[in-house]
Amino acid sequence: MIAKRLNRRDFLKTTGTVTGASLLAACVAPAAPAPAEEQAAAEEPMAEEGSVAMWSMSFPPHEWMMGAAIEVFQEAGERGFTLDYQPQPGQYSAKLRAAMSADEAPDIFVMHGTALLELALAGHIAPVTPDIVTLEQAKREFMPETYLQSLYDGNLYAIGVPDPPGDAGLVANLDHLEEAGLEHLTVFENIDQMLDYAEQLVIREGDDILRAGLMFTGDGNNPIYWLSAIIDLGGTWFDNDNQVFTLQTAESTAAMQFFYDVVWEKRLDDPALGNNSSDALAQGLASLAFKWPEFVPYSGTAFPGLRLGFIVKPGFTEGKPAIFNHSDTWNLAVWSGTENKDSVTEFLSYCAQREVQRAMLEQNPGISPLKEINFNDDFFVTGKGAYLAPVLDAITKGQYRYYGPFGNMDTLEYDIMWPVMNRMLQQELTVEETLIEMENALNDEMAQYQDKYPGLDPVQIQWDGLPAELMEGIPMQG
């Protein structure tokens, strides 16, 4: 059976079991649940009296991560309550929103950072109190994106959890590398090296691609690679002063042309392979794929025997590491209707500490919300996080950006950027037509969102690196 496409956004909507191909065969949910689904979600039992209900997706790395946090918390001493952790299969985002609307939400839940502002504006999530973490502490101790992602109207709305940047690099089939006599690199030094690997890995038969050497056609998160490439090339794609997208530039065109050429000029990929990098990697139909790093531990559970690794992406500017962004963190948030405020405060304040964050990191290797761990821990030298060392190195060289806060980022990226880009990759649009159509659609959406929330602070993207005050505590080179 052909599995449905699974991208980072689908984590919010889909289920995962712990074995077999059913992980990737989970059905992608529609944008909104049917009334019967809303009622079913609202009627699900919450935690019993004396316990605190907590949800996350039923996604193995998140389950392992939260299991580790709960274990460390409980072992630290006597608690006046128990944590009722309920990983949720099915349409996670729709289920969570339905539970909030029905006033039956869990006390605590793991959620995607791109939805934080939306839920804060709707009054569904409660601010993080100073008893958990202060604004000054967050600014001093947290990574900039974790602080910025959670900040609205002078309040923090979440505590970050470990998560790797979604545009960090490529997933590689290690068996394919070995068969081709290619080294499993930690990072591609430059674009030419990446393309050379792809050329040695691709399998062609006439005009047909039997195995992609470098897959770009298969994931809704891929517009973020393109946005970062534009900055890599010295361009911009958003006008901070006028709050509009500006995509018809030389740098934007060159970056888009590069990804188009991967498919149709260099013939390293083809939509005919299924337009689904999750499936393609699992089925051996792709050797390298632009892919979120979580797919490596995730696939290890779903497909025993499949050997995948990760290679950090190269920069588009010679001699510089790539630009990275992390505007889609994962977070622990609190339902505004919780009746267990003291217990929630006790747990979240513990989750903000190094001990718990470090335990979570072992189970979900990514970037920690805590600067101290990222830049002063062997986890990123000899531990499970060593594969992300080039990302941290790039941060110290000023190659980090934050794209937001866009309260409607899910819509901008997954409902506009990716569908339009995908039509280009299917050769339905030229590069120029793609940029025009995408720019118009994005700006229409921005205008509607600004009309809906006229009091929002403007989006301010830092094109030359994040402000020094937010980089405090991060070692900087040069």
Secondary structure, 3 states (H helix, E strand, C coil): CCCCCCCCHHHHCCCCCCCCHHHCCCCCCCCCCCHHHHHHHHCCCCCCCCEEEEEEECCHHHHHHHHHHHHHHHHCCCCCCEEEEEEECCCHHHHHHHHHHCCCCCCEEEEEHHHHHHHHHCCCECCCCCCCCCHHHHHHHECHHHHHHHEECCEECCEECCECCCCCEEEEEHHHHHHCCCCCCCECCCHHHHHHHHHHHCEEECCEEEEECCECCCCCCCHHHHHHHHHHCCCCCEECCCCEECCCCHHHHHHHHHHHHHHHCCCCCCHHHCCCHHHHHHCCCECEEECCCCHHHHHHHHCCCCCEEEEECCCCCCCCCCCEECCCCEEEEEECCCCCHHHHHHHHHHHCCHHHHHHHHHHCCCECCEHHHHHCCHHHCCCHHHHHHHHHHHHHCCCEECCCCCCCHHHHHHHHHHHHHHHHHCCCCCHHHHHHHHHHHHHHHHHHHHHHCCCCCCCCCCCCCCCCCCCCCCCCCC
